[in-house]
Amino acid sequence: MIHLHNLVTRELPASVTATPAMLTLLSETLAALPDELLPWTEIVLVQPGDREKDLTLALGGSPLVDPVNGHRWPDPLFQPAWDWIVHRPGAFQFSLSFGADFGVIVLVECAGGVMPRLLEMCAEYAADSA
């Protein structure tokens, strides 16, 4: 899992290791952030081998669990916590807002070894991007 926080620049740290497609997507995501949101936004890339426990630690909760009622996807009472979700080339992307001035952009790589339940849930809700 890649967790970018305390962003002060749009440059990816040299320590970031990902597929070329995911590095491109990370760079595009950083480039799209308005300057005033850069220090208030974290970016998380879910990669093969990452576990739900790791994602829960990074986000403060699992995207597979409704933070209000505790129902777990695919329970019919589950309501996702994200603001929006879209299917980008090679990944799902969603954002979580916390209050008026902090957010996390989550990229879930569409690859073998990525949490199958997370990919299934994202596919159910996501719109395709152009």
Secondary structure, DSSP 8 states (H G I E B T S, - for coil): -EEE-S--SSS--TT----HHHHHHHHHHHHHS-GGGGGGEEEEEE-TT--HHHHHHHHTS-TTB-TTT--BTTSTT-----SEEEEETTEEEEEEEETTTEEEEEEEE-STTS-HHHHHHHHHH-EE--
